[in-house]
Every structure is written in structure tokens, then in C-alpha cells.
């Protein structure tokens, strides 16, 4: 049986790594725990320059929220989205709580996410794919 899949949304975001570094320095665990899940924190903290990796994940969450068309707020929170990695290094999104409920309601079958970072910026793109051509109706 063939099931037609549709692009339900796309999103992109770019974040200044200096801004994330400043938030990590100024607010510490309060910032980390508000925006990231434990696995993300452990991964980023294990890297030589954690702010670069936090920035890319921050951008990915923004990009996914844009792809959903909700932004981050009442319908979708920071910790409803998690960015993990396959053994190959390829990033993928894990949806929790409101994120999982929103994806189920909209017929989401997969979220593709791509991350990149350099000294000054973290950037991410997200593409949401699903079964319904009109997820908002």
C-alpha cells in the first residue's frame, strides 16, 4: 500500500554563538535546563567548545518550531524538542510531551534536521514530512 507523504513545513534559524555563550555564562544551569534536555546538555558539555553545539541545537529547535508554524511558546516548548545524534553523527529530532502530541495530531511521520556551526554562528534547517497535505485543518 502506497502512502503519499507531503512536506508539512520547513524552517531555518541562525543563532550567534556569542549570545548563547553569554547566556550560558550569565544564567548557567537555569538557561541550560530551560532550553535543553539532559542528553543534549551532556553532549554539548562534553565538547571542547560547548557554546557552538548549544547554539546549533538552539537553532534547530527554533527551525522545527517554524516548520510546525507555531513558534516556541504555548503549543511547543523548548524541552518538547530534543536534538540527538545517530552513531554516524547525523542529527535527528526527538519529540516529547506537547511536541509528540502536536506531531501526532498533524500526521507527522518524520522530521529531517541539519545543523552547522562555526565560531560565530549556529544554524539549522528542519523539514517536517507527514501524511496529510493540510495539517492545520
C-alpha positions in Angstrom: 0.0 0.0 0.0 1.4 3.4 -1.0 1.0 6.3 1.3 1.6 9.7 -0.1 3.8 11.9 2.0 3.9 15.7 2.0 6.2 18.3 3.2 4.2 19.8 6.0 6.6 22.6 6.8 10.2 23.9 6.6 12.1 26.1 8.9 15.6 27.6 9.3 17.2 29.6 12.1 20.6 31.1 12.8 22.0 32.0 16.2 25.0 34.0 17.3 27.2 31.6 19.3 28.4 34.6 21.4 24.8 35.2 22.5 24.5 31.5 23.6 27.9 31.7 25.3 26.8 34.8 27.2 23.6 33.1 28.3 25.5 30.0 29.5 27.9 32.2 31.4 25.3 34.5 32.9 22.5 32.1 33.6 24.3 28.7 33.7 22.1 25.8 34.7 18.9 27.9 34.6 19.4 28.6 30.9 20.6 25.0 30.1 17.7 23.4 31.9 15.1 25.7 30.5 16.1 25.1 26.8 17.7 21.7 26.7 17.1 18.1 27.9 19.7 16.2 29.9 21.1 14.3 26.9 21.7 17.5 25.0 23.4 19.1 27.9 25.7 16.1 28.5 26.6 16.0 24.8 27.3 19.7 24.5 29.2 19.9 27.7 31.5 17.1 26.6 32.7 19.1 23.6 35.7 21.4 23.6 33.5 24.5 22.8 30.1 23.7 24.3 28.5 27.0 23.1 28.9 26.0 19.5 26.9 22.9 20.0 24.3 24.5 22.2 23.9 27.2 19.6 23.3 24.7 16.8 20.7 22.8 18.9 19.0 26.1 19.9 18.7 27.0 16.2 17.4 23.5 15.4 14.6 23.9 18.0 13.7 27.3 16.5 13.8 25.8 13.0 11.5 22.9 14.0 9.0 25.3 15.7 9.0 27.4 12.5 8.4 24.3 10.4 5.4 23.5 12.6 4.2 27.0 12.2 3.8 27.5 15.9 7.0 29.1 17.1 8.1 28.3 20.6 5.5 29.1 23.2 2.2 27.7 24.4 1.9 24.9 21.8 5.5 23.9 21.7 8.2 24.4 24.3 12.0 24.2 24.3 12.0 20.9 26.2 9.3 19.4 24.0 12.1 19.1 21.3 15.4 17.3 21.7 18.2 17.0 19.2 20.1 13.7 19.3 22.7 12.1 17.1 22.9 8.7 15.4 26.1 6.8 15.7 27.1 8.2 12.3 26.8 11.7 13.7 23.6 12.6 11.8 21.3 14.7 14.0 17.7 13.8 14.5 14.8 15.2 16.4 13.0 13.5 19.3 9.6 14.9 20.3 8.4 14.9 23.9 5.2 15.8 25.6 3.5 18.7 23.6 5.8 18.1 20.7 4.8 14.5 20.4 1.1 15.3 20.7 1.4 18.1 18.0 3.2 15.8 15.6 0.6 13.0 16.1 -2.3 15.5 15.6 -0.7 16.7 12.3 0.2 13.3 10.9 4.0 13.9 11.1 6.0 10.8 10.1 9.5 12.3 10.1 11.5 15.4 10.8 14.7 16.0 9.0 17.1 18.3 10.6 20.5 19.6 9.6 22.9 21.5 11.9 26.1 23.5 11.3 28.2 25.9 13.3 31.3 28.0 13.1 33.0 30.3 15.6 30.3 33.0 15.3 27.1 31.2 14.3 25.0 28.1 14.7 22.5 27.3 12.0 19.8 24.7 11.5 17.2 23.7 8.9 14.2 21.5 9.5 11.8 19.8 7.2 8.7 18.1 8.5 7.1 15.3 6.5 3.8 13.7 7.0 0.7 12.0 5.6 -1.7 15.0 5.4 -1.4 17.7 2.8 -3.2 20.1 5.1 -2.1 19.6 8.7 -3.8 22.7 10.1 -7.4 21.8 9.1 
